[in-house]
């Protein structure tokens, strides 16, 4: 299986990989990404080169040592915002988001963004997460099937509205939800999102054309955010504890504030990542809990041990609940690979020499299914995270190194509290026997049918 341990190579020959036509490689990567990854790993090992149409050769690495070399040893020796696949993020967030910046600019922007997502700030968000979850799920009716991902998307979007913008109710909240949902639904659509990979189709032929519709949807979000920026800059008494207000008030070390474009681009990244990926992870979690009743029973025992009306932060510290979330993110990580990185210098990774200009993709999915790390890797078994502590190169659902997801702590808090709030109050079961398959939704891997559930009663 592991074909990485090869003699040092000095001719810079890229690792072997699929020899199918480049168009075929691109189609496989778009339509069946996980199966294609597994086939490549099975045939070529934990390091292989893919050549999808329209992109340079991409070296995928799915071994902890190679991941460590990229995340740690050579962490400062890569460009990320300029890689071809990462450049697709420009179409979503713009060119001032921390996700597409490099070097000093990335470090400076990240330092400014970190405080709202960690420490005491999380405690301020916890009660609201539980409150919103309860309000949304209370609308579900007994014995009437619903799509878990749809309900969870409503929960995560309303949580974002509160945490990011400070909106809970009102006309402005409804307007933001409507415009942002339309935009994210286009990114999330398997068909529409394929345009981000197929550059020759990125032609604006008017609002009726697919790309024209995408462009106008993003412009609507941009205009909405710009109007709110101008309103809050003019009416400073309207600034609050939400992330939007904090970004408007934040200053760099030289005393400068963020430009309007910087604020908008960071918000667009937060909205997409905080809404779509979290909702996807939660949909998978509820699927696994219904597929594995033993796990659900054990989880309920742990939650019940806290008594009635436990503190949300105390809930978030439960070890088995944490393990359930970790195992969910392990089996189907919302992002199958971490940000691509293009080498700025020659480097040696896992005994192979690579020249500057080589583009690497740490394969999160491949690492998470290494059988020597995760025996019976397709089985949902949260106990593995209680039996062993994995390194930052073996369990990497949020990426790693200097580019680990800024909001990972908030995402984990939200996952834990949404799961605990729902399973502790409602009895659920899968609504039909249709198989659930992983399906690409731009960058994430979502359950194909959204996970149909039915509420059978109350606990």
RAFEN-V412609 format. One record per backbone hydrogen bond with DSSP energy under -1.0 kcal/mol. NH is the residue of the N-H (numbers start at 1). CO is the residue of the C=O. E is the energy in kcal/mol with one decimal. If there is no record, write none. Layout:
BEGIN
nh=NH co=CO e=E
nh=NH co=CO e=E
END
This chain:
BEGIN
nh=6 co=4 e=-2.9
nh=25 co=21 e=-2.1
nh=26 co=22 e=-2.2
nh=27 co=23 e=-2.5
nh=28 co=24 e=-2.4
nh=29 co=25 e=-2.2
nh=30 co=26 e=-2.0
nh=31 co=27 e=-3.0
nh=32 co=28 e=-2.2
nh=36 co=32 e=-2.3
nh=37 co=33 e=-2.3
nh=38 co=34 e=-2.5
nh=39 co=35 e=-2.4
nh=40 co=36 e=-2.3
nh=41 co=37 e=-2.6
nh=42 co=38 e=-2.5
nh=43 co=39 e=-1.9
nh=44 co=40 e=-3.3
nh=45 co=41 e=-1.9
nh=48 co=60 e=-1.8
nh=49 co=16 e=-1.5
nh=50 co=58 e=-3.0
nh=53 co=22 e=-1.8
nh=55 co=52 e=-1.9
nh=58 co=50 e=-3.1
nh=59 co=359 e=-2.9
nh=60 co=48 e=-2.9
nh=61 co=361 e=-2.1
nh=62 co=46 e=-3.2
nh=67 co=63 e=-2.6
nh=68 co=64 e=-2.6
nh=69 co=65 e=-2.3
nh=70 co=66 e=-1.8
nh=71 co=67 e=-3.2
nh=72 co=68 e=-2.6
nh=73 co=68 e=-1.4
nh=74 co=69 e=-2.9
nh=75 co=72 e=-1.1
nh=77 co=74 e=-2.4
nh=79 co=342 e=-2.6
nh=83 co=80 e=-1.4
nh=87 co=83 e=-2.0
nh=88 co=85 e=-1.4
nh=89 co=86 e=-2.0
nh=90 co=87 e=-1.3
nh=93 co=89 e=-3.2
nh=94 co=90 e=-1.1
nh=100 co=97 e=-1.7
nh=106 co=102 e=-1.3
nh=107 co=103 e=-2.3
nh=108 co=104 e=-2.7
nh=109 co=105 e=-2.4
nh=110 co=106 e=-2.6
nh=111 co=107 e=-1.9
nh=112 co=108 e=-1.3
nh=113 co=109 e=-1.6
nh=114 co=110 e=-1.7
nh=117 co=114 e=-2.1
nh=118 co=115 e=-1.4
nh=121 co=118 e=-1.3
nh=122 co=119 e=-1.3
nh=124 co=120 e=-1.2
nh=125 co=121 e=-1.2
nh=126 co=122 e=-1.6
nh=129 co=125 e=-2.1
nh=130 co=126 e=-1.8
nh=131 co=127 e=-2.3
nh=132 co=128 e=-2.8
nh=133 co=129 e=-2.2
nh=134 co=130 e=-2.4
nh=135 co=131 e=-2.3
nh=136 co=132 e=-2.3
nh=137 co=133 e=-2.5
nh=138 co=134 e=-1.6
nh=139 co=136 e=-1.4
nh=140 co=137 e=-1.6
nh=143 co=455 e=-3.7
nh=144 co=141 e=-1.7
nh=146 co=453 e=-2.8
nh=148 co=451 e=-2.9
nh=149 co=450 e=-2.3
nh=151 co=147 e=-1.9
nh=152 co=148 e=-2.8
nh=153 co=149 e=-2.4
nh=154 co=150 e=-1.7
nh=155 co=151 e=-1.9
nh=156 co=152 e=-3.2
nh=157 co=153 e=-2.4
nh=158 co=154 e=-2.1
nh=159 co=155 e=-2.2
nh=160 co=156 e=-2.3
nh=161 co=157 e=-2.6
nh=162 co=158 e=-1.8
nh=163 co=159 e=-3.1
nh=164 co=160 e=-3.1
nh=167 co=161 e=-2.3
nh=174 co=170 e=-1.9
nh=175 co=171 e=-2.5
nh=176 co=172 e=-2.5
nh=177 co=173 e=-2.6
nh=178 co=174 e=-2.4
nh=179 co=175 e=-2.3
nh=180 co=176 e=-2.7
nh=181 co=177 e=-2.4
nh=182 co=178 e=-1.8
nh=183 co=179 e=-1.7
nh=184 co=180 e=-2.8
nh=185 co=181 e=-2.6
nh=186 co=182 e=-1.1
nh=187 co=183 e=-1.5
nh=188 co=184 e=-2.8
nh=189 co=185 e=-1.4
nh=193 co=189 e=-3.1
nh=195 co=192 e=-1.6
nh=196 co=193 e=-1.7
nh=197 co=194 e=-1.2
nh=198 co=194 e=-1.7
nh=199 co=197 e=-1.1
nh=201 co=198 e=-1.9
nh=202 co=199 e=-1.8
nh=203 co=201 e=-2.2
nh=205 co=203 e=-1.0
nh=209 co=206 e=-1.6
nh=213 co=209 e=-2.8
nh=214 co=210 e=-2.0
nh=215 co=211 e=-2.8
nh=216 co=212 e=-2.2
nh=217 co=213 e=-1.9
nh=218 co=214 e=-2.1
nh=219 co=215 e=-2.2
nh=220 co=216 e=-1.9
nh=221 co=217 e=-1.5
nh=222 co=218 e=-2.6
nh=223 co=219 e=-2.7
nh=224 co=220 e=-2.0
nh=225 co=221 e=-2.7
nh=226 co=222 e=-2.6
nh=227 co=223 e=-2.2
nh=228 co=224 e=-1.8
nh=229 co=225 e=-2.5
nh=230 co=226 e=-2.4
nh=231 co=227 e=-2.0
nh=232 co=228 e=-2.5
nh=233 co=229 e=-2.6
nh=234 co=230 e=-1.7
nh=235 co=231 e=-2.2
nh=238 co=235 e=-2.6
nh=239 co=236 e=-1.5
nh=243 co=163 e=-2.4
nh=244 co=164 e=-3.2
nh=246 co=242 e=-2.2
nh=247 co=243 e=-2.5
nh=248 co=244 e=-1.9
nh=249 co=245 e=-1.7
nh=250 co=246 e=-1.5
nh=252 co=256 e=-3.1
nh=255 co=252 e=-2.2
nh=263 co=259 e=-2.3
nh=264 co=260 e=-2.6
nh=265 co=261 e=-2.8
nh=266 co=262 e=-2.2
nh=267 co=263 e=-2.2
nh=268 co=264 e=-2.4
nh=269 co=265 e=-1.7
nh=270 co=266 e=-2.3
nh=271 co=267 e=-2.8
nh=272 co=268 e=-2.1
nh=273 co=269 e=-2.6
nh=274 co=270 e=-2.8
nh=275 co=271 e=-1.1
nh=276 co=272 e=-1.7
nh=279 co=275 e=-1.9
nh=280 co=276 e=-2.0
nh=281 co=277 e=-2.3
nh=282 co=278 e=-2.3
nh=283 co=279 e=-2.2
nh=284 co=280 e=-2.0
nh=285 co=281 e=-2.0
nh=286 co=282 e=-2.2
nh=287 co=283 e=-1.7
nh=288 co=284 e=-2.6
nh=289 co=285 e=-2.3
nh=290 co=286 e=-1.5
nh=291 co=287 e=-1.6
nh=292 co=288 e=-1.8
nh=296 co=292 e=-1.7
nh=297 co=293 e=-2.7
nh=298 co=294 e=-2.1
nh=299 co=295 e=-2.3
nh=300 co=296 e=-2.6
nh=301 co=297 e=-2.1
nh=302 co=298 e=-1.7
nh=303 co=299 e=-2.4
nh=304 co=300 e=-2.9
nh=305 co=301 e=-1.3
nh=306 co=303 e=-1.6
nh=307 co=304 e=-2.0
nh=315 co=311 e=-2.1
nh=316 co=312 e=-2.3
nh=318 co=315 e=-1.9
nh=322 co=318 e=-2.1
nh=323 co=319 e=-2.1
nh=324 co=320 e=-2.4
nh=325 co=321 e=-2.0
nh=326 co=322 e=-2.3
nh=327 co=323 e=-2.8
nh=328 co=324 e=-1.9
nh=329 co=325 e=-2.1
nh=330 co=326 e=-1.4
nh=331 co=327 e=-2.3
nh=332 co=328 e=-1.5
nh=338 co=362 e=-2.6
nh=341 co=360 e=-2.4
nh=342 co=79 e=-3.4
nh=343 co=358 e=-2.8
nh=344 co=77 e=-2.8
nh=347 co=354 e=-2.8
nh=349 co=352 e=-2.5
nh=352 co=349 e=-1.3
nh=353 co=9 e=-1.2
nh=354 co=347 e=-3.2
nh=357 co=343 e=-2.7
nh=358 co=355 e=-1.6
nh=360 co=341 e=-3.2
nh=361 co=59 e=-2.9
nh=363 co=61 e=-3.4
nh=364 co=362 e=-1.1
nh=365 co=336 e=-2.5
nh=367 co=363 e=-2.1
nh=368 co=364 e=-2.4
nh=370 co=367 e=-1.6
nh=374 co=370 e=-3.3
nh=379 co=376 e=-2.2
nh=384 co=381 e=-1.8
nh=385 co=382 e=-2.1
nh=386 co=383 e=-1.7
nh=387 co=383 e=-1.6
nh=388 co=384 e=-1.1
nh=394 co=391 e=-1.8
nh=395 co=391 e=-1.9
nh=399 co=396 e=-1.8
nh=403 co=400 e=-1.1
nh=404 co=401 e=-1.6
nh=405 co=398 e=-2.4
nh=408 co=405 e=-1.4
nh=411 co=407 e=-2.5
nh=412 co=408 e=-2.3
nh=413 co=409 e=-2.1
nh=414 co=410 e=-2.7
nh=415 co=411 e=-2.4
nh=416 co=412 e=-2.4
nh=417 co=413 e=-2.4
nh=418 co=414 e=-2.4
nh=419 co=415 e=-2.3
nh=420 co=416 e=-2.6
nh=421 co=417 e=-2.4
nh=422 co=418 e=-1.8
nh=423 co=419 e=-2.7
nh=424 co=420 e=-1.6
nh=425 co=422 e=-1.2
nh=426 co=422 e=-2.4
nh=427 co=457 e=-2.7
nh=429 co=454 e=-1.3
nh=431 co=452 e=-2.6
nh=439 co=446 e=-2.7
nh=441 co=444 e=-2.9
nh=444 co=441 e=-2.0
nh=446 co=439 e=-2.8
nh=448 co=437 e=-2.9
nh=450 co=447 e=-1.4
nh=453 co=146 e=-3.1
nh=454 co=429 e=-2.0
nh=456 co=427 e=-2.5
nh=459 co=425 e=-2.0
END
